[in-house]
Structures are given as C-alpha cells and as structure tokens.
Amino acid sequence: MNHGVFKKEIIMNKVNVQKAIDIMKRAGKIDMRVWQEKNLDGKYVKTEEELNSCGTAACFAGWISVSEEWKSDGGFTGKQGAPCIITENDGEIHNSMAIAYWLDITLDNSNKLLYGLKNFYKMPIECVRKEDIIDRLEKMLKEDTYHNEYEYGGKSE
C-alpha cells in the first residue's frame, strides 16, 4: 500500500476504491453528519451486521470502518465509529486521514468525500445518499484523477 497521505507522489489505490464501492452498496442508512449513530444500547458498533440490524446510520467513513475489507487491511473502528488504521511507518491515524491513506488519495480529496467540502456532492451534506457516494467513487475509478487535486472531468468544479 502506498502512503498517500504522507508522500508527494500519490497513486490512487483502485482496488480499495472498488472495495469502498462494494461496501457502500451493502450499506444501510446514511447520515454524512456523524461517523456512526449509537445503537439502542447507547454504544457504537463494530460490524456491518450490527450496524444494519440495529438500523442506525453512519457516514461513508463509518460504514468503511465496520467492514471486513477495512479490518483485513489493518483498520478498526475507533471512537464514535470513526475509521482508524495502523500504518507501517506512521503508527495509528484516524478519520479522514485514515481514509486518505487507505484509498491513496490526498487528504483534501478525502475531506471532500467525507465532509462534502467545496460543494463536492452538489447538495447539502445531510441530503447525500449512498448512491451519491457510489457515483463519486465510480467517477474516481473512471477518471483516475483523485490522486492529485481533484478536477472533475478535467476542469475545476
């Protein structure tokens, strides 16, 4: 795995982007304003099954953090359902930096995916659906532009 967050040359990890698409296709409720809602017991869950069965919502990164794909790559669910991962050189990283590391995209682009910065989704963050996230991830694969500062269709949005 390249260390996208920590090196100058960033080469998007297309395998992990496809994993993210697959995870989002399985995802239940989406709420991009929280890593993960608490379940009925007032706790954060650690698996997709738990998140789906209790009907709580999570954002893109929250769903990634409970997936088996994330865990098999060394990730885990941290505080408030946020993604965390152990890196080979830099120890434990969290939140958007962990997603940037896993996808090998810039931190700026990770923040756009997670927080909808710079009108990334063309709608308020509370209106983003999983189909919108999948659409953006599929465009990442098609256009192969997220490893640099993202320019949608070759022109800045």
N, C-alpha and C positions, 0 to 999 in steps of 0.2 A: 504494500500500500504506500502510495506517495504521501507526503505530509503537506498537503495543500495549504494548510493554514500557516505553516512555518517555513516555507521555501519560496523562492522567487518564481521558479517555473512550476506552474500548476497544470497538471493533466487530469482532466475530469475522469473519475472512475465510473465508466459506463456500466460496469457490472453492478456496482452499488446503486447507481441511479435506477437501473431496472429493478433491483431488489426493492427500492423505495416505491416504485410504481406498483409492484406486486403487493406490498404491504398496504398501500393506500386503497387498493382495490378490495382488500379484505376488511378495511377499517369500518367501524360503525359510526357513531356520532362524532361530528367535527365541531370544535369550538376553538378557533385560532387565537382566542384571547387568554387561554390557560394551557399550561403544559398538559395537565390532566385534572379533571374534576375528582373530588374524593368520592368513594363509594358510599353505600348506605351506612357502613360502619365508621365513616369519617376517616378512611385511610386511602392512601394511594396504592394502586395495584401494580403488579409486576409482570403480568402476562396479557396477551391479546384476549385469551379466553375469559379472563376475569373482567377485563375492560368491556368486552362485548356483552357478557352475561349480566353485568350489573347496569348496563345501559348508560354509563357515564360517558362524557365527551372528553376528547383530547385533541390537541392541535396536531399538525403534521409531525413535529418532532416527538410529541408524546406517544403517538402511535408507533413511530420508529423505535422508541426506547423500550417498548414492551415486546417487540418482535423477536422471534428466534434468529432471524438474519442478523439483527443488531448484536444480539448476545453472542452468536457464533463468531463475530468479528471483534469480540472483546468489549462490547458495550454493555451498559447496565442502566437501570432506571434509578435516577438519583432523587434528590429532594423534590417534592411537588410533582413527581412524574417526569422530570426533565431528563434529557439524554446526557449520559456521561460515558466516556471511553478512556481506556488506559492506552497511552501511546508508547511506542518503543523508546523514544528519546525524551519526551517532554512530560511524562507522568500523566496524571489524571486531568482531563479537560472536560468542560461542561457546556451545555446549552448550544447556542448557535455555532460556537467554535467546534464542538464535537461533531455537529452535522457537517460543517465545512471540511473537517478532517476526513470524515468517512466518505463523503462524496468527492473529495478533492476539488473543491471549488473555493473561490475567495470567500473570506469572511463577509464581505459586503453582499455577495450573492446569497450566502446562507441567511443573512439577516433579511434579505428580500423575501426569500422563501418562507421563513418563519414568522416574520412580522409584517409582511406586506409593504415594506418601505418603498418609497418613491413610486407609489401608486402601482406597484408590481402586479397586483391582481385586477386592477381597474375597477375596484369596488371597495367599500369599507371592509376591514378585516373581519368583522363579525358576520359578514354575508358570504364569506368564502366557503365553498363546498368541497368535498373531496374530489369531485370531477374537475374543479378549477385547479387544484393542486396537481392532479394527474396530468392535466393538459400542459401545465408548465414543465413538469418533469419530462414528459414526452417531447416537448419542444427542445429541452436541454439535449436529449439524445439526438434528435434530428438535426439541430443546428450546430451542435458541438461548440457553443460559444460561452458557456458558463465558466470555463476555466480562466477566462480573462474577465475584465469588467463587462458585465452583460450588456449587449446591444441586441435588442430584439430585432430579428430579420436584417441584421447588419446596420441598422440605424438606431441611434439612441431613442428610447421611448420618452 
